[in-house]
């Protein structure tokens, strides 16, 4: 994984202005020499070791790592809570994608499959993405880590109910990419729970 850095300014505005004025009156060679002898700027890197350790506590570390690495916030993450928040956002995105897939499938289906897909679309889009993950993120921000994990677990149980009934009754009628999305959702949920358990061990 590429390491990202963030520059930290260590000088005051007044000092920077004085330095600028000073440099403007110096010959170019002198400025170059000064730049060469100045200490390098201070950098902070994302805690890649922490991310790898947390993800490898899950059953599917590759899925966890792909999620974290895909987030723009990963460049600054340096805490277990920060990694957990990123994974929860990935799960929420996956839930919204599944809600859309279920809605599309319901529009082209009939009978029992149509009604199941409509229910699952509502479950993923409302009960999971809007309700449970709002609760989970709110609990994380308020340091109620057991509550955050419980919300993820409740959302996972809703997903598993949809996954189970579609697999047992309509496996041949549901596109494989929908089941793949459910599998990824479940892997990320397990990873999120393992990460949050590390916070309050």
N, C-alpha and C positions, 0 to 999 in steps of 0.2 A: 504494500500500500504506500502510495506517495505521501510523504510527510509534508504537512502544510504548516506554515508559520505566520505569526502575526507580529508585526513590529510594534514595540512599545516605545512611546516617546518618553525620553528621560530628561528633557530640558524644559525649563519654564519658558513661557512666551517672551518675557523680557530678555532672557539669555539668548533666545533664538534671534530676536531683533538685533541685539548688540552684535552677535556673530555675523549676521548678514551685512550690517553696516561695516564691520571690520573687513570682511572679505571683499567687499566692493572696492575698497581702497588698496588692496594688495595686488601685486603682480601675479599673473597666472601661475608661475612656477612655485611661488611661495604657497599659494592655495593648494596646489597639488601635493606639496610636501606635507602640509598640515593634515590633509585628508588621509595620507598614507600612515601617519603616526597616531591618528585618533583611534581610540578603542572601538571595536566593532559594535554595532547596535545590538541590543538585547532582544532575543527572540523567545517565543514560547511555542512549543509544538503540542499537537494533540497527543493524548496519552494512548498511543497505539498498543502498547503492551497491555494496558487495562482493557481496551476494547477486545483484543484477542483472547485474553484470559476469561472475560465474562462470556463471550460468545462460545468459547470452548467448554463452558460448563453446561451448555445446552446439548440436546441430542443431535441437532443439525447445525453445527457451527458455521458451515458454508452459507446457509440461508441467512443466519444472523449477521455474518460479516458483509454479505452483499447488501443487506438492508442498511447497515450503519454506513458503509462506504458510499452508498448512493445519496446520502443526505448531505446537504450543504452545511448543516450544523456540525458535522463530524470534525471539521477542521479545528473547532474550539473545544470539543468535548474532553473533559478531564475528570469526570466523576461518574460513579455508578448510576446515580440518578439521571445524569445527562444521557448516558447510553440507553437506559430504560425508556426515557422519553422518546428518543429517536425510534426505538423498536416499536413502541406503542403507536407512533405516527405511521410507521410502515403498515402495521396491522389495520389501522383505520383506513388507510388508502386501499388496502386489499379488500376490506369489507365494502367500501364504496364501489370498487370494481366488480365485486361479486353481486352487489345489488343491481348494478347495471346489466350484468350478464343474465341474471334471473329475470329481470324485466323484459329483456329481449327474447329470452326463451319462452316466457309466458305468452308473449304476443304471437308466437308461431306454434303454440301447442294447444291441445284441447283436453277437456275432461279433467281427470285427476291430476295429471302432470301440470296443467295450467294453473290449477288452484294451489298446488304445492309451490310452484315457482313464484306465484304472486305473494304467498305468505313468506317465503324465504327472502324475496326481494325487500319486503317490509322489515323483516328481522335484521338483515344485513344493513340496510340503509338507515333505519330508525333506532331499533333497540340496541344494535351493536355500535355503529359508527357515531350516532348522535348521543345516545344515552350512556351506555356502559363506558365508552372511551372518554367521554367528557368527565364521568365520575372518576375514572382511573387517573387521568391527568390532574384533575383537581386534588385528588388525594395525594399524589406524588408531590405537588407543589406545597402541600401543607404537612409534609413529612408523615403522612399516615400510610405507610408502605404496605401494611397488611390489607388495608382497604383497597389500595390500588391493585394489588394482586388479585383480590377477590373479584373486582370488576372485570378484569381480564378473564378470569376463570368462568364467570357467568356468561360472558360473551362467547367464550369457546364452547360452552355447553349448547348454546343456541346454534352455533355453526355445526356442531357434531350431529344435532338432531336433523338438520337439513341434509347434511352429507349422508347420514344413515338411510333416510327414507328414499332419497334419490338413487342411492346405490342399490338398495334392495328391490325397489319397485320399478325404477325407470332407467337403469344403468345404460341400456342400449339407445335410449332416446336423448340422453344428455351429452353434449360435446365434451371431448376429453379435456379441453382447455379449462372448462368449468371445474372439473374435478381436480385438475392441476392447481387451480387457484385456491380451492379449498385446502388442499394439502399444504400449500405454502402458508396459508393463513394459520393453519394448525401448528406448523413448525415455528412460526414467529411467536405465536401465543405461548408455546412451551418455553421458548427462549426468554420471553419477557418475564414469565413467572420465575424462572431460574435466576435471572438477573436481579429481580426485586427481592428474592429470598436472600441474596448476598448482602443487601443493604441492612437488614435487621437480624442477621445471624449473630 
